[in-house]
Amino acid sequence: MLTVMKRSIAILACVVALAGCNSRIPNKVSSDEYEIYSEWVNAHFSKRAPSNLYISTRTFVFDPVSRTDACKSTEMVEKAGAPSSLIKQLHALGEAEYPLDVDSPNSQLRIAWKYEASDHWQLLSEENLPFQFVGFSRVAFNRAHTEALFAVTDICGGLCGWGDAVHARKESGTWVFENGGCDWEY
């Protein structure tokens, strides 16, 4: 009886431990995130090469739970196919922004076009017009790293801009990007 009870307690402890083991976004931008950023930029500009491409040197905050713009609620993101577990990971980050290594020789960002790093699009001068300034949020992945949710902004020359939640799935080793349920314009 005591052995059965110990075994039951051990099984219950394992179940409780596994139930609390949600994937978490690490405190540093991972190589998987750089991979998805690279593939998104290469896919986004595949039909038209960007002139004067700038990549933000830090992530921006994207919390689909507390957005007050086009996302309005997590329901929009979930309707677009993003699992609630990915939404919760992004929400758990809070207001944190993270540095991106986009301009060192060891950068893991692999983009087909020449680009420069910039802290903010407003720091770019009018001499650089037209330009594309791209920024990313952190990326939430499922456990298998075959599904992801993140957000991107693309500011074009300071005259226009937009942002979008991106839901991605890895198919045959390549990321396929879909609208993540909300987008916004500047």
LOBAKOL-324454 format. One line per field, with one value per residue (C-alpha): residue number from 0; residue in one letter; chain; x, y, z. Coordinates in Angstrom, 3 decimals. Layout:
resi = c(NUM | ...)
resn = c(a | ...)
chain = c(A | ...)
x = c(X | ...)
y = c(Y | ...)
z = c(Z | ...)
END
This chain:
resi = c(0 | 1 | 2 | 3 | 4 | 5 | 6 | 7 | 8 | 9 | 10 | 11 | 12 | 13 | 14 | 15 | 16 | 17 | 18 | 19 | 20 | 21 | 22 | 23 | 24 | 25 | 26 | 27 | 28 | 29 | 30 | 31 | 32 | 33 | 34 | 35 | 36 | 37 | 38 | 39 | 40 | 41 | 42 | 43 | 44 | 45 | 46 | 47 | 48 | 49 | 50 | 51 | 52 | 53 | 54 | 55 | 56 | 57 | 58 | 59 | 60 | 61 | 62 | 63 | 64 | 65 | 66 | 67 | 68 | 69 | 70 | 71 | 72 | 73 | 74 | 75 | 76 | 77 | 78 | 79 | 80 | 81 | 82 | 83 | 84 | 85 | 86 | 87 | 88 | 89 | 90 | 91 | 92 | 93 | 94 | 95 | 96 | 97 | 98 | 99 | 100 | 101 | 102 | 103 | 104 | 105 | 106 | 107 | 108 | 109 | 110 | 111 | 112 | 113 | 114 | 115 | 116 | 117 | 118 | 119 | 120 | 121 | 122 | 123 | 124 | 125 | 126 | 127 | 128 | 129 | 130 | 131 | 132 | 133 | 134 | 135 | 136 | 137 | 138 | 139 | 140 | 141 | 142 | 143 | 144 | 145 | 146 | 147 | 148 | 149 | 150 | 151 | 152 | 153 | 154 | 155 | 156 | 157 | 158 | 159 | 160 | 161 | 162 | 163 | 164 | 165 | 166 | 167 | 168 | 169 | 170 | 171 | 172 | 173 | 174 | 175 | 176 | 177 | 178 | 179 | 180 | 181 | 182 | 183 | 184 | 185)
resn = c(m | l | t | v | m | k | r | s | i | a | i | l | a | c | v | v | a | l | a | g | c | n | s | r | i | p | n | k | v | s | s | d | e | y | e | i | y | s | e | w | v | n | a | h | f | s | k | r | a | p | s | n | l | y | i | s | t | r | t | f | v | f | d | p | v | s | r | t | d | a | c | k | s | t | e | m | v | e | k | a | g | a | p | s | s | l | i | k | q | l | h | a | l | g | e | a | e | y | p | l | d | v | d | s | p | n | s | q | l | r | i | a | w | k | y | e | a | s | d | h | w | q | l | l | s | e | e | n | l | p | f | q | f | v | g | f | s | r | v | a | f | n | r | a | h | t | e | a | l | f | a | v | t | d | i | c | g | g | l | c | g | w | g | d | a | v | h | a | r | k | e | s | g | t | w | v | f | e | n | g | g | c | d | w | e | y)
chain = c(A | A | A | A | A | A | A | A | A | A | A | A | A | A | A | A | A | A | A | A | A | A | A | A | A | A | A | A | A | A | A | A | A | A | A | A | A | A | A | A | A | A | A | A | A | A | A | A | A | A | A | A | A | A | A | A | A | A | A | A | A | A | A | A | A | A | A | A | A | A | A | A | A | A | A | A | A | A | A | A | A | A | A | A | A | A | A | A | A | A | A | A | A | A | A | A | A | A | A | A | A | A | A | A | A | A | A | A | A | A | A | A | A | A | A | A | A | A | A | A | A | A | A | A | A | A | A | A | A | A | A | A | A | A | A | A | A | A | A | A | A | A | A | A | A | A | A | A | A | A | A | A | A | A | A | A | A | A | A | A | A | A | A | A | A | A | A | A | A | A | A | A | A | A | A | A | A | A | A | A | A | A | A | A | A | A)
x = c(0.000 | 2.811 | 4.616 | 1.440 | 0.941 | 4.555 | 4.205 | 0.936 | 2.532 | 5.511 | 3.216 | 1.144 | 4.311 | 5.448 | 2.064 | 2.059 | 5.639 | 4.914 | 1.731 | 3.765 | 6.455 | 5.294 | 7.830 | 9.359 | 11.136 | 14.789 | 16.383 | 18.524 | 17.516 | 18.133 | 19.624 | 16.152 | 14.822 | 17.592 | 16.750 | 13.071 | 13.893 | 16.250 | 13.741 | 10.962 | 13.060 | 14.182 | 10.588 | 9.116 | 11.489 | 11.774 | 9.839 | 11.350 | 14.789 | 14.785 | 16.779 | 18.494 | 17.461 | 17.837 | 17.262 | 16.449 | 19.127 | 16.563 | 13.269 | 10.029 | 7.307 | 4.487 | 1.918 | -1.190 | -3.030 | -2.787 | -2.658 | -5.077 | -4.788 | -5.786 | -5.226 | -7.915 | -7.971 | -6.254 | -9.297 | -8.173 | -4.742 | -6.197 | -8.687 | -5.719 | -4.389 | -1.892 | -2.162 | -2.834 | 0.435 | 2.411 | 0.309 | 0.972 | 4.740 | 4.787 | 2.554 | 4.916 | 7.770 | 6.026 | 7.558 | 11.055 | 13.022 | 16.099 | 19.267 | 19.704 | 23.143 | 22.569 | 25.800 | 28.712 | 30.747 | 29.336 | 25.700 | 23.390 | 21.139 | 21.385 | 19.742 | 20.180 | 20.549 | 22.992 | 21.588 | 22.621 | 21.743 | 19.842 | 18.501 | 15.357 | 13.924 | 13.701 | 17.492 | 17.784 | 18.311 | 16.324 | 19.438 | 18.686 | 15.269 | 13.754 | 14.456 | 12.946 | 13.299 | 12.376 | 11.902 | 10.962 | 9.395 | 10.648 | 9.464 | 7.350 | 7.859 | 6.012 | 8.074 | 9.070 | 10.045 | 7.789 | 5.313 | 5.981 | 4.329 | 6.002 | 5.399 | 7.197 | 7.153 | 8.185 | 8.558 | 9.043 | 10.920 | 9.209 | 6.193 | 4.384 | 4.599 | 2.778 | 3.048 | 1.718 | 1.461 | 3.034 | 2.068 | 4.656 | 4.872 | 7.931 | 7.166 | 9.846 | 12.550 | 11.372 | 9.306 | 5.961 | 4.507 | 0.828 | -1.029 | -1.173 | -4.615 | -3.937 | -2.100 | -1.702 | -0.620 | 1.410)
y = c(0.000 | 2.409 | 1.603 | 2.236 | 5.538 | 6.616 | 5.680 | 7.642 | 10.690 | 10.436 | 10.211 | 13.150 | 15.199 | 14.462 | 15.437 | 18.712 | 19.450 | 18.776 | 20.861 | 23.842 | 23.379 | 25.918 | 27.067 | 30.367 | 32.950 | 33.103 | 36.299 | 36.616 | 36.576 | 33.016 | 31.686 | 30.368 | 33.932 | 35.268 | 32.478 | 33.444 | 37.180 | 36.435 | 34.258 | 36.828 | 39.679 | 37.516 | 36.434 | 39.924 | 41.613 | 38.681 | 40.481 | 43.927 | 44.535 | 47.199 | 50.371 | 51.647 | 48.796 | 49.401 | 46.839 | 47.910 | 47.169 | 46.103 | 44.270 | 46.094 | 45.077 | 43.044 | 41.821 | 40.543 | 40.398 | 44.089 | 45.712 | 48.588 | 49.022 | 46.634 | 43.508 | 44.607 | 41.131 | 37.783 | 36.388 | 37.999 | 36.402 | 33.029 | 33.163 | 33.600 | 30.275 | 31.238 | 28.994 | 30.644 | 29.181 | 31.419 | 34.454 | 33.776 | 33.592 | 37.046 | 38.443 | 37.074 | 39.239 | 42.396 | 45.654 | 44.289 | 45.130 | 43.130 | 44.034 | 42.545 | 41.801 | 42.936 | 44.726 | 42.709 | 40.320 | 37.483 | 38.457 | 35.520 | 37.656 | 36.331 | 38.762 | 38.697 | 42.482 | 44.985 | 46.592 | 48.810 | 48.791 | 51.707 | 52.516 | 54.195 | 55.216 | 58.863 | 58.987 | 58.443 | 61.574 | 62.690 | 62.016 | 58.297 | 58.482 | 56.210 | 53.674 | 50.662 | 50.389 | 46.938 | 46.034 | 42.790 | 41.670 | 38.603 | 35.261 | 32.736 | 29.138 | 25.922 | 23.158 | 21.583 | 24.979 | 24.309 | 27.093 | 30.683 | 34.024 | 37.427 | 40.935 | 43.068 | 46.741 | 48.141 | 51.899 | 53.196 | 56.446 | 57.998 | 58.645 | 55.381 | 52.336 | 49.323 | 46.534 | 43.022 | 40.029 | 37.107 | 33.493 | 31.152 | 27.421 | 25.456 | 23.322 | 21.138 | 23.057 | 26.518 | 29.071 | 29.957 | 33.273 | 34.128 | 37.120 | 36.733 | 38.224 | 41.913 | 44.660 | 48.404 | 51.428 | 54.462)
z = c(0.000 | 0.903 | -2.380 | -4.397 | -2.577 | -3.205 | -6.879 | -7.137 | -5.533 | -7.904 | -10.943 | -9.704 | -9.163 | -12.731 | -14.164 | -12.210 | -13.260 | -16.929 | -16.845 | -15.688 | -18.322 | -20.865 | -23.382 | -22.407 | -24.461 | -23.324 | -21.983 | -25.106 | -28.772 | -29.969 | -33.195 | -34.110 | -33.870 | -36.127 | -38.588 | -38.708 | -38.971 | -41.881 | -43.702 | -43.212 | -44.687 | -47.613 | -48.334 | -47.831 | -50.265 | -52.709 | -55.482 | -54.997 | -53.565 | -50.863 | -51.318 | -48.202 | -45.901 | -42.172 | -39.430 | -35.878 | -33.292 | -30.686 | -30.568 | -29.913 | -27.484 | -28.997 | -26.492 | -28.295 | -24.953 | -24.124 | -27.588 | -27.985 | -31.743 | -34.515 | -32.393 | -29.913 | -28.359 | -28.414 | -30.233 | -33.497 | -33.238 | -32.240 | -35.148 | -37.482 | -36.228 | -33.533 | -30.474 | -27.133 | -25.793 | -28.190 | -27.251 | -23.557 | -24.150 | -25.759 | -23.009 | -20.329 | -21.697 | -20.478 | -21.651 | -22.216 | -25.346 | -26.281 | -28.207 | -31.661 | -33.031 | -36.593 | -37.438 | -36.061 | -38.212 | -36.063 | -36.555 | -37.186 | -39.402 | -42.976 | -45.371 | -49.149 | -49.401 | -48.030 | -44.892 | -42.016 | -38.348 | -36.832 | -33.380 | -34.696 | -38.053 | -36.968 | -36.727 | -40.478 | -42.518 | -45.546 | -47.597 | -47.170 | -48.864 | -49.902 | -47.166 | -45.461 | -41.686 | -40.375 | -36.728 | -35.011 | -31.768 | -29.961 | -31.329 | -29.451 | -30.618 | -29.933 | -28.275 | -31.604 | -33.078 | -36.066 | -35.327 | -34.306 | -33.547 | -33.713 | -35.022 | -37.564 | -38.515 | -41.878 | -42.105 | -45.611 | -45.853 | -42.856 | -45.100 | -44.558 | -42.397 | -41.112 | -38.621 | -38.553 | -36.294 | -38.142 | -37.634 | -39.137 | -39.738 | -40.751 | -43.792 | -45.384 | -43.506 | -44.627 | -42.729 | -44.304 | -43.115 | -42.656 | -41.290 | -37.538 | -37.084 | -36.753 | -38.532 | -38.125 | -40.130 | -39.086)
END
